[in-house]
Amino acid sequence: MERKIAPQLREDEVARWLDDFSTKMGKPSEAEKAFFDRRRSLAQGVGLEANGNLICDNDQTTFDGKC
């Protein structure tokens, strides 16, 4: 197995990479959508409230182990 070191990127390449990365990370993937759809169907916590606590999808109440 050959190990390769990543090349140094030029400034314009870094900017292009960052733009592409930001675009990809700005939207959930199909796998992420499926993951959260499944959590909703199982009535598990599906998000975070302002204080960082898990919340339920139904009425945005704090997650206590069951929604």
Gaussian input, Z-matrix of N, CA and C with variables (Angstrom, degrees):
# hf/3-21g

backbone

0 1
 N
 C     1     B1
 C     2     B2     1     A1
 N     3     B3     2     A2     1     D1
 C     4     B4     3     A3     2     D2
 C     5     B5     4     A4     3     D3
 N     6     B6     5     A5     4     D4
 C     7     B7     6     A6     5     D5
 C     8     B8     7     A7     6     D6
 N     9     B9     8     A8     7     D7
 C    10    B10     9     A9     8     D8
 C    11    B11    10    A10     9     D9
 N    12    B12    11    A11    10    D10
 C    13    B13    12    A12    11    D11
 C    14    B14    13    A13    12    D12
 N    15    B15    14    A14    13    D13
 C    16    B16    15    A15    14    D14
 C    17    B17    16    A16    15    D15
 N    18    B18    17    A17    16    D16
 C    19    B19    18    A18    17    D17
 C    20    B20    19    A19    18    D18
 N    21    B21    20    A20    19    D19
 C    22    B22    21    A21    20    D20
 C    23    B23    22    A22    21    D21
 N    24    B24    23    A23    22    D22
 C    25    B25    24    A24    23    D23
 C    26    B26    25    A25    24    D24
 N    27    B27    26    A26    25    D25
 C    28    B28    27    A27    26    D26
 C    29    B29    28    A28    27    D27
 N    30    B30    29    A29    28    D28
 C    31    B31    30    A30    29    D29
 C    32    B32    31    A31    30    D30
 N    33    B33    32    A32    31    D31
 C    34    B34    33    A33    32    D32
 C    35    B35    34    A34    33    D33
 N    36    B36    35    A35    34    D34
 C    37    B37    36    A36    35    D35
 C    38    B38    37    A37    36    D36
 N    39    B39    38    A38    37    D37
 C    40    B40    39    A39    38    D38
 C    41    B41    40    A40    39    D39
 N    42    B42    41    A41    40    D40
 C    43    B43    42    A42    41    D41
 C    44    B44    43    A43    42    D42
 N    45    B45    44    A44    43    D43
 C    46    B46    45    A45    44    D44
 C    47    B47    46    A46    45    D45
 N    48    B48    47    A47    46    D46
 C    49    B49    48    A48    47    D47
 C    50    B50    49    A49    48    D48
 N    51    B51    50    A50    49    D49
 C    52    B52    51    A51    50    D50
 C    53    B53    52    A52    51    D51
 N    54    B54    53    A53    52    D52
 C    55    B55    54    A54    53    D53
 C    56    B56    55    A55    54    D54
 N    57    B57    56    A56    55    D55
 C    58    B58    57    A57    56    D56
 C    59    B59    58    A58    57    D57
 N    60    B60    59    A59    58    D58
 C    61    B61    60    A60    59    D59
 C    62    B62    61    A61    60    D60
 N    63    B63    62    A62    61    D61
 C    64    B64    63    A63    62    D62
 C    65    B65    64    A64    63    D63
 N    66    B66    65    A65    64    D64
 C    67    B67    66    A66    65    D65
 C    68    B68    67    A67    66    D66
 N    69    B69    68    A68    67    D67
 C    70    B70    69    A69    68    D68
 C    71    B71    70    A70    69    D69
 N    72    B72    71    A71    70    D70
 C    73    B73    72    A72    71    D71
 C    74    B74    73    A73    72    D72
 N    75    B75    74    A74    73    D73
 C    76    B76    75    A75    74    D74
 C    77    B77    76    A76    75    D75
 N    78    B78    77    A77    76    D76
 C    79    B79    78    A78    77    D77
 C    80    B80    79    A79    78    D78
 N    81    B81    80    A80    79    D79
 C    82    B82    81    A81    80    D80
 C    83    B83    82    A82    81    D81
 N    84    B84    83    A83    82    D82
 C    85    B85    84    A84    83    D83
 C    86    B86    85    A85    84    D84
 N    87    B87    86    A86    85    D85
 C    88    B88    87    A87    86    D86
 C    89    B89    88    A88    87    D87
 N    90    B90    89    A89    88    D88
 C    91    B91    90    A90    89    D89
 C    92    B92    91    A91    90    D90
 N    93    B93    92    A92    91    D91
 C    94    B94    93    A93    92    D92
 C    95    B95    94    A94    93    D93
 N    96    B96    95    A95    94    D94
 C    97    B97    96    A96    95    D95
 C    98    B98    97    A97    96    D96
 N    99    B99    98    A98    97    D97
 C   100   B100    99    A99    98    D98
 C   101   B101   100   A100    99    D99
 N   102   B102   101   A101   100   D100
 C   103   B103   102   A102   101   D101
 C   104   B104   103   A103   102   D102
 N   105   B105   104   A104   103   D103
 C   106   B106   105   A105   104   D104
 C   107   B107   106   A106   105   D105
 N   108   B108   107   A107   106   D106
 C   109   B109   108   A108   107   D107
 C   110   B110   109   A109   108   D108
 N   111   B111   110   A110   109   D109
 C   112   B112   111   A111   110   D110
 C   113   B113   112   A112   111   D111
 N   114   B114   113   A113   112   D112
 C   115   B115   114   A114   113   D113
 C   116   B116   115   A115   114   D114
 N   117   B117   116   A116   115   D115
 C   118   B118   117   A117   116   D116
 C   119   B119   118   A118   117   D117
 N   120   B120   119   A119   118   D118
 C   121   B121   120   A120   119   D119
 C   122   B122   121   A121   120   D120
 N   123   B123   122   A122   121   D121
 C   124   B124   123   A123   122   D122
 C   125   B125   124   A124   123   D123
 N   126   B126   125   A125   124   D124
 C   127   B127   126   A126   125   D125
 C   128   B128   127   A127   126   D126
 N   129   B129   128   A128   127   D127
 C   130   B130   129   A129   128   D128
 C   131   B131   130   A130   129   D129
 N   132   B132   131   A131   130   D130
 C   133   B133   132   A132   131   D131
 C   134   B134   133   A133   132   D132
 N   135   B135   134   A134   133   D133
 C   136   B136   135   A135   134   D134
 C   137   B137   136   A136   135   D135
 N   138   B138   137   A137   136   D136
 C   139   B139   138   A138   137   D137
 C   140   B140   139   A139   138   D138
 N   141   B141   140   A140   139   D139
 C   142   B142   141   A141   140   D140
 C   143   B143   142   A142   141   D141
 N   144   B144   143   A143   142   D142
 C   145   B145   144   A144   143   D143
 C   146   B146   145   A145   144   D144
 N   147   B147   146   A146   145   D145
 C   148   B148   147   A147   146   D146
 C   149   B149   148   A148   147   D147
 N   150   B150   149   A149   148   D148
 C   151   B151   150   A150   149   D149
 C   152   B152   151   A151   150   D150
 N   153   B153   152   A152   151   D151
 C   154   B154   153   A153   152   D152
 C   155   B155   154   A154   153   D153
 N   156   B156   155   A155   154   D154
 C   157   B157   156   A156   155   D155
 C   158   B158   157   A157   156   D156
 N   159   B159   158   A158   157   D157
 C   160   B160   159   A159   158   D158
 C   161   B161   160   A160   159   D159
 N   162   B162   161   A161   160   D160
 C   163   B163   162   A162   161   D161
 C   164   B164   163   A163   162   D162
 N   165   B165   164   A164   163   D163
 C   166   B166   165   A165   164   D164
 C   167   B167   166   A166   165   D165
 N   168   B168   167   A167   166   D166
 C   169   B169   168   A168   167   D167
 C   170   B170   169   A169   168   D168
 N   171   B171   170   A170   169   D169
 C   172   B172   171   A171   170   D170
 C   173   B173   172   A172   171   D171
 N   174   B174   173   A173   172   D172
 C   175   B175   174   A174   173   D173
 C   176   B176   175   A175   174   D174
 N   177   B177   176   A176   175   D175
 C   178   B178   177   A177   176   D176
 C   179   B179   178   A178   177   D177
 N   180   B180   179   A179   178   D178
 C   181   B181   180   A180   179   D179
 C   182   B182   181   A181   180   D180
 N   183   B183   182   A182   181   D181
 C   184   B184   183   A183   182   D182
 C   185   B185   184   A184   183   D183
 N   186   B186   185   A185   184   D184
 C   187   B187   186   A186   185   D185
 C   188   B188   187   A187   186   D186
 N   189   B189   188   A188   187   D187
 C   190   B190   189   A189   188   D188
 C   191   B191   190   A190   189   D189
 N   192   B192   191   A191   190   D190
 C   193   B193   192   A192   191   D191
 C   194   B194   193   A193   192   D192
 N   195   B195   194   A194   193   D193
 C   196   B196   195   A195   194   D194
 C   197   B197   196   A196   195   D195
 N   198   B198   197   A197   196   D196
 C   199   B199   198   A198   197   D197
 C   200   B200   199   A199   198   D198

   B1=1.4507
   B2=1.5203
   B3=1.2901
   B4=1.4546
   B5=1.5241
   B6=1.3016
   B7=1.4593
   B8=1.5182
   B9=1.3197
   B10=1.4537
   B11=1.5189
   B12=1.3006
   B13=1.4574
   B14=1.5243
   B15=1.3221
   B16=1.4649
   B17=1.5241
   B18=1.3130
   B19=1.4669
   B20=1.5246
   B21=1.3095
   B22=1.4589
   B23=1.5181
   B24=1.2981
   B25=1.4565
   B26=1.5243
   B27=1.3254
   B28=1.4564
   B29=1.5246
   B30=1.3098
   B31=1.4613
   B32=1.5305
   B33=1.3329
   B34=1.4656
   B35=1.5279
   B36=1.3373
   B37=1.4606
   B38=1.5285
   B39=1.3272
   B40=1.4670
   B41=1.5266
   B42=1.3277
   B43=1.4658
   B44=1.5237
   B45=1.3323
   B46=1.4638
   B47=1.5269
   B48=1.3458
   B49=1.4617
   B50=1.5235
   B51=1.3242
   B52=1.4599
   B53=1.5278
   B54=1.3208
   B55=1.4666
   B56=1.5270
   B57=1.3302
   B58=1.4644
   B59=1.5275
   B60=1.3289
   B61=1.4608
   B62=1.5246
   B63=1.3282
   B64=1.4677
   B65=1.5226
   B66=1.3212
   B67=1.4619
   B68=1.5231
   B69=1.3346
   B70=1.4661
   B71=1.5240
   B72=1.3266
   B73=1.4569
   B74=1.5264
   B75=1.3212
   B76=1.4585
   B77=1.5137
   B78=1.3296
   B79=1.4637
   B80=1.5225
   B81=1.3374
   B82=1.4651
   B83=1.5285
   B84=1.3229
   B85=1.4661
   B86=1.5271
   B87=1.3169
   B88=1.4686
   B89=1.5280
   B90=1.3358
   B91=1.4667
   B92=1.5285
   B93=1.3328
   B94=1.4675
   B95=1.5280
   B96=1.3223
   B97=1.4680
   B98=1.5238
   B99=1.3301
   B100=1.4657
   B101=1.5245
   B102=1.3283
   B103=1.4593
   B104=1.5266
   B105=1.3363
   B106=1.4624
   B107=1.5258
   B108=1.3237
   B109=1.4643
   B110=1.5240
   B111=1.3243
   B112=1.4720
   B113=1.5224
   B114=1.3297
   B115=1.4693
   B116=1.5315
   B117=1.3301
   B118=1.4717
   B119=1.5265
   B120=1.3315
   B121=1.4664
   B122=1.5224
   B123=1.3268
   B124=1.4653
   B125=1.5205
   B126=1.3378
   B127=1.4690
   B128=1.5231
   B129=1.3225
   B130=1.4545
   B131=1.5220
   B132=1.3285
   B133=1.4583
   B134=1.5140
   B135=1.3220
   B136=1.4591
   B137=1.5225
   B138=1.3000
   B139=1.4595
   B140=1.5156
   B141=1.3229
   B142=1.4589
   B143=1.5159
   B144=1.3247
   B145=1.4537
   B146=1.5235
   B147=1.3214
   B148=1.4671
   B149=1.5267
   B150=1.3306
   B151=1.4658
   B152=1.5193
   B153=1.3279
   B154=1.4562
   B155=1.5121
   B156=1.3321
   B157=1.4597
   B158=1.5216
   B159=1.3405
   B160=1.4621
   B161=1.5199
   B162=1.3240
   B163=1.4559
   B164=1.5188
   B165=1.3238
   B166=1.4594
   B167=1.5160
   B168=1.3021
   B169=1.4581
   B170=1.5268
   B171=1.3233
   B172=1.4589
   B173=1.5280
   B174=1.3095
   B175=1.4594
   B176=1.5274
   B177=1.3238
   B178=1.4617
   B179=1.5275
   B180=1.3374
   B181=1.4532
   B182=1.5169
   B183=1.3164
   B184=1.4610
   B185=1.5229
   B186=1.3062
   B187=1.4625
   B188=1.5197
   B189=1.3281
   B190=1.4653
   B191=1.5262
   B192=1.3137
   B193=1.4493
   B194=1.5122
   B195=1.3138
   B196=1.4636
   B197=1.5191
   B198=1.2963
   B199=1.4703
   B200=1.5056
   A1=108.23
   A2=115.75
   A3=120.63
   A4=109.85
   A5=115.30
   A6=120.20
   A7=108.71
   A8=115.69
   A9=119.91
   A10=109.65
   A11=115.22
   A12=121.16
   A13=107.84
   A14=116.20
   A15=120.44
   A16=109.62
   A17=116.99
   A18=120.07
   A19=111.21
   A20=115.14
   A21=120.01
   A22=107.87
   A23=116.65
   A24=120.31
   A25=110.03
   A26=114.78
   A27=119.35
   A28=108.32
   A29=116.16
   A30=120.96
   A31=111.79
   A32=117.48
   A33=119.81
   A34=111.50
   A35=117.48
   A36=121.03
   A37=110.93
   A38=115.65
   A39=120.03
   A40=109.40
   A41=116.79
   A42=120.99
   A43=110.78
   A44=117.08
   A45=121.19
   A46=110.42
   A47=116.45
   A48=120.23
   A49=110.13
   A50=117.21
   A51=120.89
   A52=111.07
   A53=117.52
   A54=121.00
   A55=110.93
   A56=116.86
   A57=121.09
   A58=111.21
   A59=116.41
   A60=121.59
   A61=110.33
   A62=116.67
   A63=121.13
   A64=111.19
   A65=116.80
   A66=120.98
   A67=110.55
   A68=116.78
   A69=120.74
   A70=111.75
   A71=117.64
   A72=121.34
   A73=112.26
   A74=116.90
   A75=121.24
   A76=114.11
   A77=117.35
   A78=121.96
   A79=108.62
   A80=117.15
   A81=118.48
   A82=111.42
   A83=115.26
   A84=120.12
   A85=109.33
   A86=116.62
   A87=120.53
   A88=110.43
   A89=116.93
   A90=120.50
   A91=110.68
   A92=117.04
   A93=120.34
   A94=110.75
   A95=116.89
   A96=120.12
   A97=110.29
   A98=116.78
   A99=121.28
   A100=110.73
   A101=117.04
   A102=121.68
   A103=110.61
   A104=116.72
   A105=119.67
   A106=112.37
   A107=118.01
   A108=120.16
   A109=110.00
   A110=115.87
   A111=120.23
   A112=110.89
   A113=117.26
   A114=120.27
   A115=110.30
   A116=116.10
   A117=119.44
   A118=110.64
   A119=116.66
   A120=120.05
   A121=111.88
   A122=117.16
   A123=121.71
   A124=111.97
   A125=117.43
   A126=123.84
   A127=111.36
   A128=115.84
   A129=121.15
   A130=108.64
   A131=116.95
   A132=120.57
   A133=110.99
   A134=116.84
   A135=119.86
   A136=114.33
   A137=119.11
   A138=119.47
   A139=111.18
   A140=115.63
   A141=121.56
   A142=109.47
   A143=115.97
   A144=120.62
   A145=108.90
   A146=117.59
   A147=122.24
   A148=113.16
   A149=117.78
   A150=121.53
   A151=113.13
   A152=117.43
   A153=120.84
   A154=114.66
   A155=117.76
   A156=121.26
   A157=110.32
   A158=116.00
   A159=120.44
   A160=109.89
   A161=116.59
   A162=121.35
   A163=109.81
   A164=114.85
   A165=122.15
   A166=109.11
   A167=115.93
   A168=121.35
   A169=111.86
   A170=116.75
   A171=120.62
   A172=114.34
   A173=118.85
   A174=119.45
   A175=112.28
   A176=116.57
   A177=122.29
   A178=112.81
   A179=116.98
   A180=120.06
   A181=109.42
   A182=115.86
   A183=120.55
   A184=110.13
   A185=115.93
   A186=123.90
   A187=109.51
   A188=116.93
   A189=121.86
   A190=111.53
   A191=117.23
   A192=121.50
   A193=112.59
   A194=116.34
   A195=121.77
   A196=108.12
   A197=116.32
   A198=120.28
   A199=110.72
   D1=122.60
   D2=-178.03
   D3=-91.86
   D4=133.90
   D5=178.24
   D6=-101.98
   D7=128.96
   D8=179.61
   D9=-115.95
   D10=143.36
   D11=177.18
   D12=-92.04
   D13=133.86
   D14=179.64
   D15=-63.42
   D16=138.11
   D17=-179.94
   D18=-72.85
   D19=156.01
   D20=173.39
   D21=-70.35
   D22=134.67
   D23=179.03
   D24=-92.74
   D25=145.32
   D26=174.14
   D27=-73.32
   D28=164.29
   D29=-177.59
   D30=-57.76
   D31=-42.34
   D32=179.74
   D33=-67.86
   D34=-32.01
   D35=177.78
   D36=-70.43
   D37=-38.24
   D38=177.88
   D39=-62.95
   D40=-45.12
   D41=179.95
   D42=-61.69
   D43=-43.44
   D44=179.69
   D45=-65.62
   D46=-42.42
   D47=178.65
   D48=-61.76
   D49=-45.29
   D50=-178.77
   D51=-63.00
   D52=-41.26
   D53=176.85
   D54=-61.52
   D55=-46.99
   D56=179.46
   D57=-62.70
   D58=-43.94
   D59=-179.98
   D60=-62.39
   D61=-46.01
   D62=-179.67
   D63=-61.85
   D64=-39.84
   D65=178.17
   D66=-63.10
   D67=-45.85
   D68=-179.35
   D69=-65.59
   D70=-38.87
   D71=-177.57
   D72=-80.01
   D73=-13.18
   D74=-178.30
   D75=-76.51
   D76=-12.86
   D77=-178.87
   D78=-131.30
   D79=141.96
   D80=178.12
   D81=-69.84
   D82=144.32
   D83=176.10
   D84=-75.56
   D85=169.27
   D86=176.74
   D87=-60.93
   D88=-36.90
   D89=179.14
   D90=-65.67
   D91=-39.98
   D92=178.07
   D93=-66.48
   D94=-41.70
   D95=177.70
   D96=-60.08
   D97=-45.10
   D98=-179.96
   D99=-63.25
   D100=-40.56
   D101=179.44
   D102=-58.53
   D103=-49.59
   D104=-177.59
   D105=-74.40
   D106=-30.04
   D107=172.89
   D108=-61.44
   D109=-42.04
   D110=178.93
   D111=-64.88
   D112=-42.90
   D113=178.34
   D114=-60.50
   D115=-40.98
   D116=178.16
   D117=-63.07
   D118=-43.07
   D119=-178.31
   D120=-66.18
   D121=-26.60
   D122=178.46
   D123=-91.98
   D124=2.10
   D125=-179.19
   D126=59.62
   D127=43.41
   D128=176.21
   D129=-103.73
   D130=165.78
   D131=178.99
   D132=-56.84
   D133=141.24
   D134=-174.54
   D135=-129.50
   D136=4.98
   D137=-179.34
   D138=-167.00
   D139=-174.09
   D140=178.20
   D141=-121.71
   D142=141.03
   D143=173.48
   D144=-89.64
   D145=-177.82
   D146=-174.62
   D147=-57.63
   D148=-31.54
   D149=-179.61
   D150=-88.81
   D151=2.35
   D152=177.79
   D153=89.44
   D154=7.54
   D155=178.61
   D156=-85.26
   D157=146.67
   D158=175.54
   D159=-62.86
   D160=142.09
   D161=176.27
   D162=-126.76
   D163=160.78
   D164=176.48
   D165=-86.94
   D166=160.34
   D167=179.97
   D168=-78.60
   D169=-31.69
   D170=-170.66
   D171=-64.97
   D172=-57.58
   D173=-176.40
   D174=-130.80
   D175=18.10
   D176=178.47
   D177=60.28
   D178=28.89
   D179=175.29
   D180=-83.82
   D181=155.06
   D182=-179.23
   D183=-62.56
   D184=138.08
   D185=-178.86
   D186=-71.63
   D187=125.68
   D188=179.22
   D189=-119.32
   D190=21.03
   D191=-178.67
   D192=105.46
   D193=-18.60
   D194=175.14
   D195=-152.21
   D196=142.84
   D197=-178.55
   D198=-104.50

